[in-house]
Amino acid sequence: MPTDFASVHAHLENAQAALRGSDPQTQRLREVIGSLIDDVLKAQYSPVAQGDRVVAFPGAEKSEQTPSSRHG
């Protein structure tokens, strides 16, 4: 199941808005949540990483080559 980045973003914005205090801890928490929001946006709009792992085709370990069709 893919991540619902829009939902994550909305929840983080709500959490940030709920931090209404002006004390240093609250300000720091708002900054941290802001950083998380930035990370969510980067993840949402970055291309999906494609693995560079090569999966061997079953039977590919044979050293002798055989035609794969009647036409080859």
ROTI-262861 format. One record per residue: x, y, z of N, C-alpha, C, CB in turn. Coordinates in steps of 0.02 Angstrom, whole numbers, plus 50000, padded with zeros to 5 digits. Last residue first. Glycine has a CB too. Layout:
N
pt nu X&nv Y&nw Z&cau X&cav Y&caw Z&cu X&cv Y&cw Z&cbu X&cbv Y&cbw Z
...
This chain:
72
pt nu 50702&nv 49067&nw 48307&cau 50768&cav 49090&caw 48325&cu 50818&cv 49039&cw 48316&cbu 50771&cbv 49113&cbw 48393
pt nu 50576&nv 49020&nw 48288&cau 50600&cav 49070&caw 48240&cu 50672&cv 49090&cw 48253&cbu 50555&cbv 49131&cbw 48242
pt nu 50537&nv 48943&nw 48390&cau 50550&cav 48909&caw 48326&cu 50579&cv 48956&cw 48274&cbu 50485&cbv 48878&cbw 48299
pt nu 50629&nv 49005&nw 48531&cau 50569&cav 48996&caw 48491&cu 50586&cv 48959&cw 48427&cbu 50535&cbv 49065&cbw 48476
pt nu 50748&nv 49001&nw 48592&cau 50692&cav 49016&caw 48635&cu 50625&cv 49010&cw 48597&cbu 50699&cbv 49085&cbw 48665
pt nu 50877&nv 48880&nw 48570&cau 50831&cav 48929&caw 48540&cu 50771&cv 48939&cw 48586&cbu 50808&cbv 48906&cbw 48470
pt nu 51000&nv 48876&nw 48697&cau 50950&cav 48840&caw 48658&cu 50903&cv 48892&cw 48629&cbu 50911&cbv 48788&cbw 48701
pt nu 51165&nv 48869&nw 48750&cau 51110&cav 48911&caw 48726&cu 51064&cv 48868&cw 48684&cbu 51137&cbv 48970&cbw 48685
pt nu 51236&nv 48812&nw 48902&cau 51221&cav 48801&caw 48831&cu 51161&cv 48842&cw 48810&cbu 51208&cbv 48726&cbw 48817
pt nu 51234&nv 48845&nw 49034&cau 51287&cav 48873&caw 48992&cu 51273&cv 48863&cw 48918&cbu 51354&cbv 48843&cbw 49010
pt nu 51103&nv 48897&nw 49139&cau 51128&cav 48847&caw 49091&cu 51180&cv 48880&cw 49046&cbu 51071&cbv 48817&cbw 49049
pt nu 51046&nv 48997&nw 49211&cau 51112&cav 48975&caw 49232&cu 51142&cv 48922&cw 49186&cbu 51109&cbv 48949&cbw 49301
pt nu 50918&nv 49022&nw 49176&cau 50969&cav 49062&caw 49143&cu 51039&cv 49039&cw 49160&cbu 50961&cbv 49135&cbw 49160
pt nu 50817&nv 48962&nw 49247&cau 50849&cav 48923&caw 49194&cu 50905&cv 48960&cw 49158&cbu 50798&cbv 48901&cbw 49144
pt nu 50733&nv 49112&nw 49278&cau 50738&cav 49041&caw 49292&cu 50768&cv 49003&cw 49233&cbu 50670&cbv 49011&cbw 49311
pt nu 50834&nv 49256&nw 49274&cau 50778&cav 49221&caw 49245&cu 50786&cv 49147&cw 49259&cbu 50772&cbv 49235&cbw 49168
pt nu 50887&nv 49349&nw 49413&cau 50902&cav 49299&caw 49362&cu 50839&cv 49265&cw 49338&cbu 50952&cbv 49246&cbw 49390
pt nu 50870&nv 49518&nw 49432&cau 50842&cav 49454&caw 49452&cu 50855&cv 49405&cw 49396&cbu 50766&cbv 49459&cbw 49468
pt nu 50970&nv 49645&nw 49487&cau 50952&cav 49606&caw 49429&cu 50928&cv 49538&cw 49454&cbu 51011&cbv 49599&cbw 49379
pt nu 50944&nv 49797&nw 49566&cau 50954&cav 49726&caw 49574&cu 50929&cv 49689&cw 49513&cbu 50918&cbv 49701&cbw 49637
pt nu 50922&nv 49927&nw 49578&cau 50967&cav 49907&caw 49524&cu 50984&cv 49833&cw 49529&cbu 51032&cbv 49949&cbw 49526
pt nu 50759&nv 49996&nw 49602&cau 50815&cav 49954&caw 49623&cu 50858&cv 49934&cw 49564&cbu 50790&cbv 49892&cbw 49659
pt nu 50711&nv 50159&nw 49592&cau 50709&cav 50095&caw 49557&cu 50770&cv 50055&cw 49578&cbu 50707&cbv 50105&cbw 49479
pt nu 50618&nv 50270&nw 49687&cau 50683&cav 50237&caw 49677&cu 50673&cv 50170&cw 49643&cbu 50720&cbv 50228&cbw 49744
pt nu 50513&nv 50385&nw 49614&cau 50516&cav 50323&caw 49652&cu 50582&cv 50289&cw 49636&cbu 50456&cbv 50276&cbw 49636
pt nu 50559&nv 50557&nw 49623&cau 50545&cav 50496&caw 49584&cu 50553&cv 50435&cw 49628&cbu 50591&cbv 50492&cbw 49523
pt nu 50476&nv 50663&nw 49741&cau 50537&cav 50635&caw 49713&cu 50519&cv 50572&cw 49673&cbu 50589&cbv 50619&cbw 49769
pt nu 50362&nv 50708&nw 49803&cau 50375&cav 50730&caw 49734&cu 50440&cv 50705&cw 49705&cbu 50373&cbv 50804&cbw 49732
pt nu 50362&nv 50649&nw 49929&cau 50302&cav 50646&caw 49888&cu 50318&cv 50661&cw 49815&cbu 50250&cbv 50695&cbw 49913
pt nu 50486&nv 50681&nw 49983&cau 50470&cav 50611&caw 49969&cu 50411&cv 50605&cw 49921&cbu 50455&cbv 50574&cbw 50033
pt nu 50468&nv 50820&nw 49996&cau 50522&cav 50793&caw 49954&cu 50508&cv 50721&cw 49935&cbu 50590&cbv 50797&cbw 49991
pt nu 50362&nv 50822&nw 50087&cau 50353&cav 50851&caw 50020&cu 50407&cv 50825&cw 49972&cbu 50355&cbv 50927&cbw 50023
pt nu 50424&nv 50763&nw 50198&cau 50365&cav 50731&caw 50168&cu 50355&cv 50757&cw 50097&cbu 50302&cbv 50744&cbw 50210
pt nu 50522&nv 50859&nw 50226&cau 50542&cav 50792&caw 50206&cu 50485&cv 50754&cw 50172&cbu 50567&cbv 50752&cbw 50267
pt nu 50440&nv 50967&nw 50265&cau 50484&cav 50973&caw 50206&cu 50505&cv 50905&cw 50180&cbu 50546&cbv 51015&cbw 50224
pt nu 50385&nv 50910&nw 50379&cau 50341&cav 50928&caw 50324&cu 50382&cv 50935&cw 50260&cbu 50302&cbv 50993&cbw 50339
pt nu 50500&nv 50903&nw 50458&cau 50466&cav 50841&caw 50437&cu 50420&cv 50854&cw 50378&cbu 50427&cbv 50811&cbw 50496
pt nu 50521&nv 51039&nw 50477&cau 50572&cav 51000&caw 50442&cu 50542&cv 50934&cw 50417&cbu 50632&cbv 50986&cbw 50487
pt nu 50408&nv 51068&nw 50553&cau 50418&cav 51100&caw 50488&cu 50468&cv 51063&cw 50445&cbu 50440&cbv 51172&cbw 50498
pt nu 50439&nv 50993&nw 50666&cau 50382&cav 50973&caw 50625&cu 50386&cv 51005&cw 50556&cbu 50315&cbv 50992&cbw 50659
pt nu 50547&nv 51071&nw 50710&cau 50557&cav 51001&caw 50693&cu 50500&cv 50976&cw 50649&cbu 50561&cbv 50958&cbw 50757
pt nu 50484&nv 51194&nw 50735&cau 50538&cav 51190&caw 50686&cu 50548&cv 51118&cw 50663&cbu 50603&cbv 51218&cbw 50715
pt nu 50396&nv 51157&nw 50837&cau 50369&cav 51182&caw 50774&cu 50421&cv 51178&cw 50718&cbu 50345&cbv 51255&cbw 50782
pt nu 50491&nv 51122&nw 50935&cau 50447&cav 51071&caw 50907&cu 50416&cv 51093&cw 50841&cbu 50391&cbv 51054&cbw 50958
pt nu 50545&nv 51250&nw 50960&cau 50588&cav 51196&caw 50933&cu 50545&cv 51141&cw 50902&cbu 50634&cbv 51167&cbw 50988
pt nu 50434&nv 51313&nw 51016&cau 50463&cav 51339&caw 50954&cu 50506&cv 51286&cw 50920&cbu 50505&cbv 51402&cbw 50968
pt nu 50420&nv 51234&nw 51130&cau 50366&cav 51235&caw 51080&cu 50393&cv 51261&cw 51014&cbu 50308&cbv 51279&cbw 51104
pt nu 50540&nv 51266&nw 51197&cau 50525&cav 51197&caw 51178&cu 50472&cv 51194&cw 51123&cbu 50501&cbv 51158&cbw 51240
pt nu 50531&nv 51408&nw 51219&cau 50582&cav 51379&caw 51174&cu 50567&cv 51307&cw 51152&cbu 50649&cbv 51381&cbw 51208
pt nu 50359&nv 51468&nw 51212&cau 50419&cav 51446&caw 51248&cu 50468&cv 51412&cw 51200&cbu 50400&cbv 51397&cbw 51306
pt nu 50240&nv 51499&nw 51161&cau 50296&cav 51539&caw 51137&cu 50361&cv 51521&cw 51173&cbu 50282&cbv 51614&cbw 51147
pt nu 50111&nv 51383&nw 51102&cau 50152&cav 51417&caw 51151&cu 50210&cv 51456&cw 51121&cbu 50180&cbv 51367&cbw 51201
pt nu 50042&nv 51307&nw 51012&cau 50028&cav 51379&caw 51014&cu 50073&cv 51418&cw 51062&cbu 49957&cbv 51390&cbw 51033
pt nu 50029&nv 51179&nw 50918&cau 50082&cav 51205&caw 50961&cu 50079&cv 51281&cw 50963&cbu 50153&cbv 51180&cbw 50937
pt nu 49936&nv 51156&nw 50822&cau 49915&cav 51145&caw 50892&cu 49968&cv 51170&cw 50941&cbu 49902&cbv 51072&cbw 50904
pt nu 50005&nv 51171&nw 50704&cau 49957&cav 51224&caw 50723&cu 49936&cv 51218&cw 50796&cbu 49896&cbv 51222&cbw 50678
pt nu 50074&nv 51050&nw 50702&cau 50112&cav 51113&caw 50707&cu 50066&cv 51170&cw 50730&cbu 50144&cbv 51130&cbw 50639
pt nu 49968&nv 50962&nw 50685&cau 50010&cav 50958&caw 50746&cu 50048&cv 51023&cw 50756&cbu 50058&cbv 50899&cbw 50741
pt nu 49925&nv 51003&nw 50559&cau 49880&cav 51009&caw 50617&cu 49919&cv 51007&cw 50682&cbu 49827&cbv 50953&cbw 50616
pt nu 50037&nv 50969&nw 50483&cau 50017&cav 51039&caw 50487&cu 49970&cv 51050&cw 50547&cbu 49982&cbv 51061&cbw 50422
pt nu 50034&nv 50830&nw 50501&cau 50090&cav 50868&caw 50527&cu 50073&cv 50942&cw 50533&cbu 50151&cbv 50859&cbw 50482
pt nu 49914&nv 50800&nw 50435&cau 49921&cav 50785&caw 50506&cu 49979&cv 50825&cw 50537&cbu 49933&cbv 50710&cbw 50517
pt nu 49946&nv 50841&nw 50303&cau 49891&cav 50873&caw 50339&cu 49897&cv 50861&cw 50415&cbu 49823&cbv 50847&cbw 50314
pt nu 50050&nv 50750&nw 50272&cau 50062&cav 50822&caw 50272&cu 50009&cv 50858&cw 50312&cbu 50063&cbv 50848&cbw 50199
pt nu 49980&nv 50629&nw 50277&cau 50036&cav 50640&caw 50323&cu 50049&cv 50715&cw 50329&cbu 50099&cbv 50603&cbw 50299
pt nu 49892&nv 50651&nw 50169&cau 49866&cav 50642&caw 50237&cu 49920&cv 50655&cw 50289&cbu 49837&cbv 50571&cbw 50244
pt nu 49982&nv 50659&nw 50064&cau 49938&cav 50715&caw 50077&cu 49910&cv 50711&cw 50148&cbu 49881&cbv 50718&cbw 50026
pt nu 50041&nv 50531&nw 50063&cau 50081&cav 50589&caw 50083&cu 50037&cv 50650&cw 50099&cbu 50130&cbv 50607&cbw 50028
pt nu 50007&nv 50384&nw 50096&cau 49963&cav 50440&caw 50080&cu 49997&cv 50504&cw 50105&cbu 49891&cbv 50431&cbw 50113
pt nu 50108&nv 50257&nw 50026&cau 50098&cav 50307&caw 50078&cu 50053&cv 50363&cw 50054&cbu 50166&cbv 50336&cbw 50100
pt nu 50035&nv 50108&nw 49954&cau 50077&cav 50168&caw 49952&cu 50060&cv 50216&cw 50008&cbu 50069&cbv 50203&cbw 49884
pt nu 50043&nv 49942&nw 50000&cau 50000&cav 50000&caw 50000&cu 50045&cv 50062&cw 50000&cbu 49951&cbv 49999&cbw 50061
